[in-house]
Amino acid sequence: MYYGEIKNCDIANGTGVRITLFVSGCTNRCEGCFQPQTWDFKYGQPFTEETEEKILKMMEPEYIDGLTLLGGEPFEPENQEALLPFLKRIREKFPDRTHKSVWAFTGFTLDMLLTEGSHPRCRYTDEMLSLIDVLVDGPFVQAQKDISLQFRGSRNQRIIDLNRTRAEGKITLWNDGIVNGR
């Protein structure tokens, strides 16, 4: 897997102060995408063990609220294969989800991620989703662009609280600005 950028102290892509990882590769190719260069699976730099160590170190300060995965597309199957072991390392090092949450943005819907035979669904998907707290899903749709929306670009996109979704057994939207009591 390759990545285009890592941002330290990002406040635009999830609650609080976050580390953001922009992965490379996307087959969605949404019209109006704000980072079309990340469609290329070889854009940027290789995601290595040194990259993982750098991000883990960046996440250590108390004021860092967590990690956000964006793209490109984190849920492209080849990206899932690389991200799953990394997310496991994050959960090992930072097991308290109330202090270090993981957000992920995807152009796929949660339904697509859960549907057998769909492009993004692969052997890593369920476990990867289990390690994520909040999922912003759905493709960016230029005709539904709305710059007043928090953490999303178009009205069709949802912010899903995956922890509550798992607990309640139904899709539960994040709407109160609180994830896991924070």
N, C-alpha and C positions, 0 to 999 in steps of 0.2 A: 504494500500500500504506500501511496505517496500522500503528502499533505502540502497545502498551499501556504498556511500560516498558523502560528500559535500566538494568541493575544494574552497578555498578562493584564490583570485588573480591568477586565471588560465588564461594563455595566449595562450593555444593551441586549444581551442574549440570554436572559434568565434573571432570576432574582439575586440581589446582592452583587458582590464583587466576584467575578468568575474568571477561570482560565478557559479560553475557547480554542478548540482545535478544528481547523477547517480542512477536512479531508478532501482528497482529489478523486474525481471520477463520478460521473452522473449520467444516467441514460434518460432522465426525465426531460432535460433540456427545456425548461419552462420559458415561455416567451416573457421577456422583461427580467430575466434572472439578473440579480445584482452582481454575480460572480461567474459569468460564463466561462472564464478561463479554467475554472475548476471542473468543468465537464470532462476534461482530458485526464485519464487515469494516471498519466505520467507527469502531470503538472507539479512543479515544486520540488520537494526533497523527499527522499525515502524515509518512511516511518520506521525507525530503528529502536533497538533497546536503549540507546543513548537518548533518543527523543523521548521515550517513555520516562526515563530517569529525570530528564529535564522538567517534564510536566509534573511528575510526582513531587519534585522539589518545589516547584512553583506553587503547588497546592498546599504546602505545609503551613504557611502563616494562618493564624486564627481568623484574620479578616477575609480570607478567601472562602467563599460560600460553596464552591464546587467547580465542576467541569461541565462545559457545554460542547457537544459534538455538532458540527454543521458541515456544510460542504459547498460544493460537491454534494455527495450523498452518502452518509454513514451506513445506510442500509442496502447499498449495493452488496451482493453476496461476497465479493472478494474483499470489500472493506470490513464486513462483519467478521470475516475470518481473522483479520488482523486486530480488530478492535475488541473482540471478546476476551482474549487473554489479558489485554491491557485493562479492561474494565474490571476483571477479576482482581488484578493487582491493586487497583484503586480501592475496591471494597475490602481487600485484606488490610491495606494500610489505613483506610479511613472507613471503618465499619459503621460509624454513627451517621446515618443518613440525615439526621436533623442538623448536622454541622457541615456536611460535605455532600450536597446533592449532585446528581448527574441529570442533566437535561440533554435531549437530542432533538434536532430538527430533521424532518424527513419530508421529501416530496411525495412519498407514498402515504396512503392512509393506513391506520392501524388495521382496518379490515383486510387490506391487501397483505400486510405483514403476517397476518394470521391465516390467510387462505392458502391451502395446499395447492401447489402448481403455479402460483403467481410468481412473477419474476423475482421479487425481493426475498421471498420465503426460501430459507435454506436451513440446514441443520444447526445453524448458530442462532437463528432468530429468536426463538423462545428464551434461551438463556440470556441473550443480549438484552432483550426487553426486561427480563427479571432484575437486571442490574441498573436499570434506568428509572428515575423517579418521575420525570415529566417529559412527555413526548409532544412536540409541536408537529402535527401531521397535516398532510395534504399538499398538493402542488401549489406553487404560486400561480395565481390566475390574474393576468394583467387587467382584465375587465372588472375584477372585483378588488383591485388595489385600494387600500384604505390606510393612509399614513397615520391615522389616529389610533389604530389598533396597537395594543401592547403585545410585544414579542411575536408579531406575525405581520405578514405583508398584505394578505388578501382575506376577505371575509369568509371564504370557504375553509380556511385553515382552522384547526382546533388546537387548544392547549389541553392536553389530557393528563390528569393526575394519575399516573400509573399505579402508585401505591394504593390509592383509594379504589381505583378500578379493580385491582386484584382483590382487595378486601371485600368489596361490594358485589363483585361478580358481574359488573356492567360498566360500560364506559362512563367515567365520571370526569367532568371537565374541571379544570383548575380555574377558579374564578375569583378567589378571595385574596390572592397574593400571598397565601400562606401555604407552604409545603412542609408537611411533617411537623406542624406546631410552631414553625418559625415565621 
